[in-house]
Amino acid sequence: MSTDDIPRDFNSFRGLLAERRDELPRRLQQVAAFAVDHPDEVAFGTAASIARLAGVQPSTLVRFAKAIGYSGFSDLQGVFRNRLRDRWPDYEERLKTLNDTGDEQRDPMRLLFGFSESAMSSLERMRQTISAQDLERAVAALAEADTIYLLGQRRAYGVAAYLAYALPKLRLRAVLVDNVAQLGPEQLANAGPNDVVLAVSFTPYTPFTVDLSREAAERGVPVIAITDSVFSPLREQADIWFEIVETDFAAFRSISATFCLAMALAVAAGERRAKRGGAASPRRGRESARSKA
């Protein structure tokens, strides 16, 4: 089977495994079983972390991928990432769902009330779930950072872009890692232990944000994450993380609560920096971001 003929969606991949499973050696069958049972871990884990969870060597993952027709493990991992993207309907499908509910639902005032109610629900849930301790730790880390690197793509891009505007106004140095010309890794290359990465990503998690956050964490850069689930791939690599679950209306999700949290973090960090005279702390590393009250 050529790489052009292999499955690119998860359901077809499972069908392929059902056909080929008995042909695979025992170790590769072990990988196959893990992949089907833990697709989220496969989607955003590293080869090392997935191999550890599956109880095999990283090289076994590569052998597994090639044995069933993929060019390598990264090629196979794309199937699992596509599965996450397919969980949420595209905009054309959302509009169709909205239209199928009847004429009254298409009335602009109905939409306005629906979106405002979902926003209020998101805000109320955020107020009940955000930890004051985590908020304090995040504000302290941002206020002490030499530079705050901002990661957010797709729906989360607006949050990152807002922070790129607000933080410098509050005398905090910030860099928006926008990945223009695919230069995201270069934009983040100078980040070090005295800086902070603030990453925002929701289901389906953007590989760019997840991968760059992981690379930064591996270099010792503190990571603060805003995401939507305890199972988010950002949680594992973040020193501090916030769970924000936005309520949807007709399958459209706002980012009201996320913006509220972003504003609180920015203003509180700016106020904290101003009280210290505007200078970043010369002695602050990863452990200060990890410290707990």
C-alpha positions as CSV (number, residue, x, y, z in Angstrom):
1,M,0.0,0.0,0.0
2,S,1.4,3.4,-1.0
3,T,1.3,6.4,1.4
4,D,-1.3,7.9,-1.0
5,D,-3.7,5.1,-0.3
6,I,-3.4,4.9,3.5
7,P,-6.2,6.2,5.7
8,R,-6.2,9.9,6.7
9,D,-9.2,9.7,9.1
10,F,-9.4,7.8,12.4
11,N,-12.3,5.5,11.5
12,S,-10.7,4.3,8.3
13,F,-7.4,3.8,10.3
14,R,-9.3,1.6,12.8
15,G,-10.6,-0.4,9.9
16,L,-7.1,-0.9,8.5
17,L,-5.9,-2.1,11.9
18,A,-8.8,-4.6,12.1
19,E,-7.7,-6.0,8.8
20,R,-4.0,-6.0,9.5
21,R,-3.8,-6.7,13.3
22,D,-3.2,-10.5,13.1
23,E,-0.3,-9.9,10.7
24,L,1.5,-7.7,13.1
25,P,4.2,-8.9,15.6
26,R,3.2,-8.9,19.3
27,R,4.9,-5.6,20.1
28,L,3.2,-3.8,17.2
29,Q,-0.1,-5.2,18.2
30,Q,0.5,-3.7,21.6
31,V,1.0,-0.3,20.0
32,A,-2.1,-0.7,17.9
33,A,-4.2,-1.5,21.0
34,F,-2.8,1.5,22.8
35,A,-3.4,3.8,19.8
36,V,-7.0,2.8,19.5
37,D,-7.7,3.1,23.2
38,H,-5.8,6.3,23.8
39,P,-6.2,8.5,20.6
40,D,-5.8,11.8,22.5
41,E,-2.5,10.8,24.0
42,V,-1.2,9.8,20.5
43,A,-2.4,13.0,18.9
44,F,-0.2,15.3,20.9
45,G,2.3,13.2,22.9
46,T,5.9,13.0,21.9
47,A,7.3,9.7,20.7
48,A,9.0,9.2,24.0
49,S,5.9,9.9,26.1
50,I,3.7,7.7,24.0
51,A,6.2,4.9,24.0
52,R,6.4,5.1,27.8
53,L,2.6,4.9,28.2
54,A,2.4,2.1,25.7
55,G,5.2,0.1,27.4
56,V,7.4,0.0,24.3
57,Q,10.5,1.7,22.9
58,P,10.1,4.9,20.7
59,S,11.6,3.0,17.8
60,T,8.7,0.6,18.0
61,L,6.3,3.4,17.2
62,V,8.2,4.1,14.0
63,R,8.2,0.4,13.1
64,F,4.5,0.3,13.7
65,A,3.7,3.3,11.5
66,K,5.8,1.9,8.6
67,A,4.4,-1.6,9.0
68,I,0.9,-0.4,8.2
69,G,2.0,1.9,5.4
70,Y,2.8,5.3,6.8
71,S,6.1,7.1,6.1
72,G,6.8,7.5,9.8
73,F,5.4,8.2,13.2
74,S,4.7,11.9,12.5
75,D,2.7,10.9,9.4
76,L,0.6,8.5,11.4
77,Q,0.2,11.1,14.2
78,G,-1.6,13.4,11.7
79,V,-4.5,10.9,11.6
80,F,-5.0,11.3,15.3
81,R,-4.8,15.1,15.1
82,N,-7.3,15.1,12.3
83,R,-9.7,13.2,14.6
84,L,-9.6,16.0,17.1
85,R,-10.4,18.6,14.4
86,D,-13.3,16.5,13.1
87,R,-15.0,16.5,16.5
88,W,-16.3,20.0,16.1
89,P,-18.5,20.9,13.0
90,D,-17.2,23.4,10.5
91,Y,-18.9,26.7,10.0
92,E,-21.1,25.6,7.1
93,E,-22.5,22.8,9.2
94,R,-23.1,25.1,12.1
95,L,-25.1,27.5,9.9
96,K,-27.1,24.5,8.5
97,T,-27.9,23.4,12.1
98,L,-29.0,26.9,12.9
99,N,-31.2,27.1,9.9
100,D,-32.8,23.8,10.6
101,T,-34.1,25.1,13.9
102,G,-36.7,27.3,12.3
103,D,-37.1,30.9,11.1
104,E,-37.3,32.4,14.6
105,Q,-33.9,31.2,15.4
106,R,-32.5,33.2,12.5
107,D,-33.8,36.4,13.9
108,P,-30.8,38.6,14.8
109,M,-32.2,39.5,18.2
110,R,-32.6,35.8,19.0
111,L,-29.0,35.2,18.0
112,L,-27.9,38.2,20.2
113,F,-29.8,36.9,23.2
114,G,-28.5,33.3,22.6
115,F,-24.9,34.4,22.4
116,S,-25.2,36.8,25.4
117,E,-26.7,34.0,27.5
118,S,-23.9,31.6,26.5
119,A,-21.3,34.3,27.4
120,M,-22.9,34.8,30.8
121,S,-22.9,31.1,31.4
122,S,-19.2,30.9,30.5
123,L,-18.3,33.8,32.8
124,E,-20.3,32.4,35.7
125,R,-18.6,29.0,35.3
126,M,-15.1,30.7,35.2
127,R,-15.8,32.5,38.4
128,Q,-16.6,29.2,40.2
129,T,-13.6,27.3,38.8
130,I,-10.6,29.6,38.7
131,S,-8.2,29.1,41.6
132,A,-7.2,32.2,43.4
133,Q,-3.8,30.6,44.2
134,D,-3.2,29.8,40.5
135,L,-4.2,33.3,39.5
136,E,-1.8,34.8,42.0
137,R,1.1,32.6,40.8
138,A,0.4,33.4,37.2
139,V,0.2,37.2,37.9
140,A,3.5,37.0,39.8
141,A,5.2,35.0,37.0
142,L,4.0,37.5,34.3
143,A,5.0,40.5,36.4
144,E,8.5,39.2,36.9
145,A,9.1,38.0,33.3
146,D,11.6,39.7,31.1
147,T,9.5,39.0,28.1
148,I,6.1,37.3,27.7
149,Y,5.7,35.2,24.6
150,L,2.2,34.8,23.4
151,L,0.9,31.7,21.6
152,G,-2.6,31.4,20.2
153,Q,-3.8,30.3,16.8
154,R,-7.3,30.0,15.1
155,R,-10.0,30.9,17.6
156,A,-7.4,31.6,20.3
157,Y,-5.5,34.1,18.1
158,G,-7.7,37.0,19.1
159,V,-6.8,36.5,22.7
160,A,-3.1,36.3,22.0
161,A,-3.4,39.4,19.8
162,Y,-5.3,41.3,22.4
163,L,-2.6,40.5,25.0
164,A,0.1,41.6,22.5
165,Y,-1.7,45.0,22.4
166,A,-2.5,45.3,26.1
167,L,0.7,44.1,27.8
168,P,3.1,46.7,26.3
169,K,0.5,49.4,27.2
170,L,1.0,48.2,30.8
171,R,4.8,48.4,30.5
172,L,5.3,44.6,30.1
173,R,7.4,43.4,27.2
174,A,5.5,41.0,25.0
175,V,6.1,39.1,21.7
176,L,3.2,37.7,19.6
177,V,4.4,34.4,18.1
178,D,2.1,34.7,15.1
179,N,4.0,32.2,12.9
180,V,4.0,34.5,9.9
181,A,6.0,32.8,7.1
182,Q,6.2,29.8,9.4
183,L,8.7,31.5,11.6
184,G,7.1,30.6,14.9
185,P,10.0,28.6,16.1
186,E,12.4,31.4,15.3
187,Q,10.1,33.9,17.0
188,L,10.3,31.8,20.2
189,A,14.0,30.9,19.9
190,N,15.3,33.5,22.3
191,A,12.9,32.7,25.1
192,G,14.7,31.6,28.3
193,P,14.1,30.8,32.0
194,N,13.6,34.4,32.8
195,D,10.7,34.7,30.3
196,V,7.2,33.2,30.2
197,V,5.2,31.6,27.5
198,L,1.5,32.2,27.7
199,A,-0.3,29.7,25.5
200,V,-4.0,29.5,24.6
201,S,-5.6,26.6,22.8
202,F,-8.9,24.8,22.8
203,T,-10.3,21.6,21.3
204,P,-9.3,20.7,18.7
205,Y,-5.9,21.8,20.0
206,T,-3.6,23.5,17.5
207,P,-0.5,21.5,16.9
208,F,1.6,24.7,16.4
209,T,0.7,25.9,19.9
210,V,1.1,22.5,21.6
211,D,4.4,21.8,19.9
212,L,6.0,25.2,20.5
213,S,4.8,25.2,24.2
214,R,6.4,21.8,24.7
215,E,9.7,22.9,23.1
216,A,9.8,26.0,25.3
217,A,9.1,23.9,28.4
218,E,11.9,21.5,27.5
219,R,14.3,24.4,27.4
220,G,13.2,25.5,30.9
221,V,10.9,28.3,29.9
222,P,7.9,28.7,32.3
223,V,4.6,28.0,30.5
224,I,1.2,29.4,31.5
225,A,-1.7,27.7,29.7
226,I,-5.3,28.7,29.1
227,T,-7.2,25.6,27.8
228,D,-10.4,23.8,28.1
229,S,-9.9,20.4,29.6
230,V,-7.9,18.4,32.2
231,F,-7.0,16.2,29.2
232,S,-5.6,19.1,27.2
233,P,-2.0,18.4,25.9
234,L,-1.1,21.9,27.2
235,R,-1.7,20.8,30.8
236,E,1.2,18.4,30.9
237,Q,3.8,21.0,29.9
238,A,2.4,24.0,31.8
239,D,3.7,25.2,35.1
240,I,0.4,26.9,35.7
241,W,-2.8,26.2,33.8
242,F,-6.4,27.5,33.7
243,E,-9.4,25.5,32.6
244,I,-11.9,27.7,30.7
245,V,-14.9,25.9,29.2
246,E,-16.9,28.2,27.0
247,T,-20.6,27.5,26.6
248,D,-21.7,27.2,22.9
249,F,-24.8,28.5,21.3
250,A,-25.9,26.6,18.1
251,A,-22.4,25.1,18.0
252,F,-20.8,28.5,18.0
253,R,-18.4,29.1,20.9
254,S,-17.6,32.6,22.2
255,I,-14.4,33.4,24.0
256,S,-16.0,35.7,26.6
257,A,-14.6,34.0,29.7
258,T,-11.2,33.6,28.1
259,F,-11.0,37.3,27.3
260,C,-12.0,38.1,30.8
261,L,-9.3,36.0,32.3
262,A,-6.7,37.5,29.8
263,M,-7.7,41.0,30.8
264,A,-7.4,40.1,34.5
265,L,-4.0,38.6,34.1
266,A,-2.7,41.5,32.0
267,V,-4.0,44.3,34.3
268,A,-3.0,42.6,37.5
269,A,0.5,41.9,36.2
270,G,0.8,45.4,34.9
271,E,-0.2,46.8,38.3
272,R,2.2,44.5,40.1
273,R,5.1,45.6,37.8
274,A,4.2,49.3,38.3
275,K,4.4,48.9,42.1
276,R,7.9,47.6,41.7
277,G,9.0,50.5,39.5
278,G,8.6,48.8,36.1
279,A,11.7,46.6,36.1
280,A,11.7,42.8,35.6
281,S,13.3,40.8,38.4
282,P,16.9,39.9,37.5
283,R,16.7,36.6,39.4
284,R,13.7,34.6,38.4
285,G,13.7,31.2,36.7
286,R,11.4,28.2,36.2
287,E,11.2,27.3,39.9
288,S,9.6,30.6,40.8
289,A,6.8,29.9,38.3
290,R,6.4,26.4,39.7
291,S,6.4,27.5,43.4
292,K,3.2,27.0,45.3
293,A,1.8,28.8,48.3
